[in-house]
Amino acid sequence: MVLHIDMDAFYAAIEQRDRPELRGRPVVVGGTPEGRGVVAAASYAARRYGIHSAMPAAQAKRLCPQTAFLPGRHGDYARVSRQIRAIFQRYTPLVEPLSLDEAFLDVTDSKQLFGPAADIGQRIKRDIKDELQLTASVGVAANKFVAKVASDLDKPDGFVVVAPGGEQAFLDPLPVGRLWGVGRVANRRLQRLGIETIAQLRARPREVLCELFGQGGEHLWQLAHGIDPRPVVPDHQAKSISHETTFETDIADPEVLEAWLMELTEQVARRLRRQRLRGRTVQLKLRFADFKTITRARTLAQATDITQELWEAASGLLLKHLPARHAGLRLLGMGVSGFDRGSLQQGELFEEADRERHGQLDAVSDAINERFGVSSLRRATDLKRRR
């Protein structure tokens, strides 16, 4: 059995926990309305005004002038994320983080110690609430996809269990937009075909879906039938480490996309260093508004865990493969594979002195974030400026 655990409005919730005067108020973490900043996270009170992640901060201000806009404290968020991860590890070593605020857990072999999967999910929710004063939503199911849908169904502070064999009854009444990868464009296309629910999509033959959506049709058919064979893979067992984010609204602005890519790159780089891994191949994943998905990769001359090197490779891929005109991205992902624990070779991106300096910068940054929770937003800006 699989748990998907997703923290509720994670960044904003930490700010409200640490600043009681903000509790219950509309809160946005991210850029300022005066600049070109975007919303990184919004409290549920802010979401009631239509504010969501990736929205320009100036637009969020217009929707709700009384919103409190706060800069991110990514070091603090990373520290709390590690505390949450430690709670997960009490119950199973099979933890696959997706980002700072969500993870899959395989608890199949944990039931002898802790009881059924649903009981484990409830215990984890309670531990997070009692120890960190934060709420999490939990989905419990036989596979990752259904668990992910379940965790999102009753937010915030949700808890939804889908018993094995009950996947179809659970999925059928849900809107087709609940399927991974179905954004606004694909949703409109399906609705023109009279497909509004997962049950209606499931009734269509696999061949018809593949004709309509190519390889994406097979993906949709499997998800509509509740099929997801992917295992939960911890970082230290993974052949690649990646992060991706699905935007609430499609994003076309290249500067906003670069900012999100920097965030993804820093998270991946920190995970590499935490696991003492270096990777040789940098991967970029783009899913457009029309459901088309492309992946591109660049193989470096040497394996690395240095944020700057990974960023230059990832941003270069984005600049090369992002069309000058497009309807926007639904999803953006970045990953590293080709792990190498061996000795380093002469690099193609930096001379050795530069590599040593950037490695030291990462080590200092990690140490400061670990101890003091200094925001990494300023550092991301500096990295971008160096391009």
C-alpha positions in Angstrom: 0.0 0.0 0.0 1.1 3.5 -0.8 0.6 6.8 1.0 0.8 10.2 -0.7 1.4 12.9 1.9 1.1 16.5 0.8 1.6 19.4 3.2 -1.2 22.0 3.2 -0.1 25.4 1.8 3.4 24.5 3.1 5.3 27.7 2.8 2.4 29.9 3.9 1.5 27.5 6.7 5.0 27.8 8.1 4.9 31.6 8.0 1.5 31.6 9.8 2.8 29.2 12.4 5.8 31.3 13.1 3.8 34.6 13.0 0.5 34.1 14.8 -0.8 37.5 13.7 -1.0 36.1 10.2 -3.2 33.2 11.0 -6.4 33.1 9.1 -5.3 36.0 6.9 -4.5 35.9 3.1 -0.8 35.3 2.9 1.4 35.0 -0.2 5.0 33.8 -0.2 7.1 34.9 -3.2 7.8 38.1 -5.1 6.5 41.6 -4.3 3.6 43.2 -6.2 6.0 46.2 -7.0 8.3 44.0 -9.1 7.9 41.1 -11.6 7.6 38.6 -8.8 5.3 35.6 -8.8 3.3 33.8 -6.2 5.3 30.8 -4.9 2.6 29.8 -2.4 -0.7 31.1 -1.1 -2.6 30.4 2.1 -6.1 29.0 1.8 -7.6 32.4 2.8 -5.8 33.9 -0.2 -6.9 31.1 -2.5 -10.5 32.1 -1.8 -9.8 35.3 -3.7 -8.6 33.3 -6.8 -4.9 33.7 -5.9 -2.7 30.7 -6.8 0.9 29.7 -7.4 2.7 31.1 -10.4 0.3 34.1 -10.6 2.1 37.5 -10.9 2.2 39.1 -7.5 0.8 42.3 -8.9 -2.3 40.4 -10.0 -2.6 38.8 -6.6 -2.5 42.2 -5.0 -5.4 43.4 -7.2 -7.5 40.4 -6.3 -6.9 40.9 -2.6 -5.3 44.2 -1.5 -5.1 43.1 2.1 -2.9 40.2 1.3 0.4 39.9 3.3 3.3 39.4 0.9 6.3 37.7 2.4 9.7 36.8 0.9 10.5 33.1 0.9 12.6 31.6 3.7 13.7 28.5 1.8 16.2 27.4 4.3 13.5 27.3 7.0 11.2 25.4 4.6 14.0 22.9 3.9 14.7 22.4 7.6 11.0 21.7 8.3 10.9 19.4 5.3 13.7 17.3 6.9 11.8 17.1 10.1 8.8 15.8 8.2 11.0 13.3 6.4 12.3 12.1 9.7 8.7 11.4 10.8 8.1 9.4 7.6 11.3 7.4 8.3 9.9 6.2 11.6 7.3 4.1 9.7 9.1 3.0 6.5 12.5 3.5 4.7 10.7 3.5 1.4 10.1 7.3 1.0 10.2 9.0 -2.4 10.2 12.8 -2.0 8.6 14.7 -4.9 9.4 18.2 -3.4 9.9 19.8 -0.1 6.3 19.4 0.8 5.1 16.0 -0.6 6.3 12.4 -0.8 5.2 8.9 -1.6 5.6 6.2 1.1 5.4 2.5 0.6 4.1 1.0 3.9 3.3 -2.5 2.6 5.9 -4.1 4.9 5.2 -1.8 7.8 1.8 -3.2 8.8 3.3 -5.9 11.1 4.8 -3.1 13.3 2.2 -0.3 12.9 -1.0 -1.8 11.6 -2.9 -1.2 8.4 -1.9 1.5 6.0 -4.8 3.8 7.0 -3.7 3.6 10.6 -0.1 4.5 9.6 -1.4 7.5 7.6 -3.4 8.7 10.6 -0.4 8.4 12.9 1.8 10.4 10.5 -0.8 13.1 10.3 -1.0 13.2 14.1 2.8 13.3 14.5 3.2 16.2 12.1 0.4 18.1 13.8 1.6 17.5 17.4 5.4 18.0 16.7 5.4 20.7 14.0 2.0 22.4 14.3 1.3 21.9 10.6 -1.4 19.9 8.8 -1.0 17.4 6.0 -3.4 15.8 3.6 -3.0 12.0 3.1 -4.2 9.7 0.4 -4.0 5.9 0.9 -4.3 3.5 -2.0 -2.7 0.5 -3.8 -0.7 2.7 -6.2 0.9 6.1 -6.5 -1.5 7.7 -8.9 -4.7 6.8 -6.9 -3.0 7.8 -3.7 -2.0 11.2 -5.2 -5.6 11.9 -6.4 -6.9 10.8 -3.0 -4.7 13.2 -1.0 -5.8 16.1 -3.1 -9.5 15.4 -2.9 -10.4 16.8 0.5 -7.7 19.4 1.2 -6.8 21.0 3.6 -6.3 18.4 6.4 -7.8 15.7 4.2 -7.6 11.9 4.7 -9.0 9.7 2.0 -8.6 5.9 1.7 -9.2 3.9 -1.4 -9.3 0.2 -0.7 -7.7 -2.2 -3.2 -10.3 -3.1 -5.8 -12.1 0.1 -5.2 -10.1 2.3 -7.6 -12.7 2.3 -10.4 -15.6 3.3 -8.1 -13.4 6.1 -6.6 -12.1 7.5 -10.0 -15.2 7.2 -12.2 -17.2 10.2 -10.9 -14.3 12.5 -10.8 -13.7 15.1 -13.5 -11.3 14.1 -16.2 -9.1 17.0 -15.3 -8.0 14.9 -12.2 -5.9 12.7 -14.5 -2.2 13.7 -14.6 -1.4 15.7 -17.6 -4.9 16.9 -18.5 -4.6 20.7 -18.6 -7.0 23.3 -19.9 -6.4 22.6 -23.6 -6.7 18.8 -23.3 -9.7 19.2 -21.1 -11.5 21.4 -23.6 -10.7 18.8 -26.3 -12.1 16.0 -24.3 -15.2 18.0 -23.4 -15.8 18.6 -27.1 -15.9 14.8 -27.4 -18.5 14.6 -24.6 -15.9 13.3 -22.1 -16.2 15.1 -18.8 -15.7 12.4 -16.2 -13.1 9.7 -15.8 -15.8 7.1 -16.3 -16.7 8.5 -19.7 -13.0 8.5 -20.7 -12.6 4.9 -19.5 -15.5 3.9 -21.7 -13.5 5.0 -24.8 -11.4 2.3 -26.5 -7.7 2.5 -26.0 -7.1 2.8 -29.8 -9.4 5.9 -30.0 -7.5 7.7 -27.2 -4.1 6.8 -28.8 -5.4 8.2 -32.1 -6.5 11.4 -30.5 -3.5 12.0 -28.2 -0.6 9.8 -29.5 1.4 8.3 -26.7 -0.5 10.5 -24.2 -3.6 8.4 -25.1 -2.1 5.2 -23.6 -1.1 7.2 -20.5 -4.7 8.5 -20.1 -6.2 5.0 -20.7 -4.1 3.5 -18.0 -4.8 6.2 -15.4 -8.5 6.1 -16.1 -8.4 2.4 -15.3 -6.5 3.1 -12.1 -3.3 1.5 -13.4 0.1 2.7 -12.2 2.8 0.1 -11.7 5.5 2.5 -10.7 7.2 1.5 -7.4 8.1 3.9 -4.6 11.9 4.6 -5.0 13.9 6.3 -2.3 16.6 8.7 -3.4 19.5 6.4 -2.6 18.0 3.7 -4.8 17.0 5.9 -7.7 18.6 6.0 -11.1 17.7 9.6 -11.3 16.6 12.4 -9.0 14.2 15.0 -10.3 11.6 17.5 -9.4 8.7 18.8 -11.5 5.8 21.1 -10.9 2.4 21.4 -12.5 1.2 24.9 -12.7 -2.4 25.9 -11.8 -2.5 28.0 -14.9 -0.3 27.7 -18.0 2.8 29.9 -18.0 4.3 31.4 -21.2 6.6 34.1 -19.7 10.2 32.8 -20.1 11.4 34.8 -17.1 8.8 33.2 -14.8 9.7 29.8 -16.2 13.4 30.4 -15.6 12.6 31.3 -12.0 10.7 28.1 -11.5 13.5 26.1 -13.2 16.0 27.7 -10.8 13.8 26.5 -7.8 13.7 23.0 -9.2 17.4 22.9 -9.9 18.3 24.0 -6.3 16.0 21.3 -4.9 17.6 18.6 -7.1 21.1 19.8 -6.3 20.5 19.7 -2.5 19.1 16.2 -2.8 22.2 15.0 -4.7 24.5 16.4 -2.1 22.5 15.0 0.7 22.8 11.5 -0.8 26.4 12.1 -1.8 25.6 11.6 -5.5 26.9 13.3 -8.6 25.1 13.1 -12.0 26.4 13.3 -15.5 23.1 13.8 -17.4 20.8 16.8 -17.0 17.2 16.4 -18.1 14.5 18.9 -18.9 10.8 18.0 -19.1 8.2 20.4 -20.7 4.5 19.7 -21.0 2.7 22.3 -23.1 -0.9 23.5 -22.8 -1.9 21.2 -25.7 -0.8 18.1 -23.8 2.4 17.7 -25.9 5.3 16.6 -23.7 8.9 16.7 -24.6 12.0 15.7 -22.7 15.5 16.8 -23.6 18.8 16.0 -22.0 22.4 17.1 -22.0 25.3 14.9 -21.0 28.2 16.7 -19.2 31.8 15.9 -19.5 31.9 15.0 -15.8 29.4 14.1 -13.1 28.5 17.0 -10.8 26.4 18.0 -7.8 27.2 21.7 -8.2 24.1 23.9 -8.4 25.7 26.4 -10.9 26.8 23.7 -13.3 23.4 22.0 -13.2 21.6 25.4 -13.6 23.6 26.4 -16.7 22.9 23.0 -18.3 19.2 23.1 -17.4 18.6 26.7 -18.4 20.5 26.2 -21.6 18.1 23.3 -22.5 15.2 25.6 -21.7 16.4 28.4 -23.9 17.1 26.0 -26.7 13.9 24.0 -26.7 11.3 26.5 -25.5 9.5 27.8 -28.6 9.5 31.5 -29.1 5.7 31.4 -29.4 3.6 28.9 -27.5 0.4 28.7 -25.5 2.2 28.1 -22.2 3.6 25.3 -20.2 1.4 23.1 -18.0 4.3 21.3 -16.4 8.1 21.9 -15.9 10.5 19.4 -14.6 14.3 19.0 -14.1 16.3 16.0 -13.2 19.8 14.5 -13.0 20.8 10.9 -13.9 24.0 9.0 -14.8 25.3 8.9 -11.2 29.0 8.6 -10.7 30.7 8.2 -7.3 34.1 8.1 -8.9 36.8 10.7 -9.2 36.1 13.9 -11.0 37.5 14.7 -14.4 38.3 18.0 -16.1 35.0 19.9 -16.5 33.5 21.4 -19.6 31.7 24.2 -17.7 34.3 25.4 -15.3 38.0 25.4 -14.7 39.0 23.5 -11.6 39.4 26.7 -9.6 35.9 27.7 -10.5 34.5 24.3 -9.7 36.2 24.3 -6.3 34.8 27.8 -5.6 31.2 26.9 -6.6 31.5 23.6 -4.6 32.5 25.6 -1.6 29.6 28.0 -2.2 27.2 25.1 -2.2 28.7 23.7 1.0 28.4 27.1 2.8 24.9 27.6 1.4 23.8 24.2 2.6 25.3 24.7 6.1 23.7 28.2 6.5 20.3 26.9 5.4 20.7 24.0 7.8 21.5 26.1 10.7 19.9 29.5 10.2 17.2 29.1 7.6 18.6 31.9 5.4 16.5 32.4 2.3 17.9 30.9 -0.9 15.9 33.3 -3.1 18.6 35.9 -3.2 21.2 33.3 -4.1 18.9 32.1 -7.0 18.8 35.7 -8.3 22.6 35.9 -8.1 23.0 32.7 -10.1 20.6 33.9 -12.8 22.6 37.2 -13.0 25.8 35.3 -13.6 24.5 33.7 -16.8 
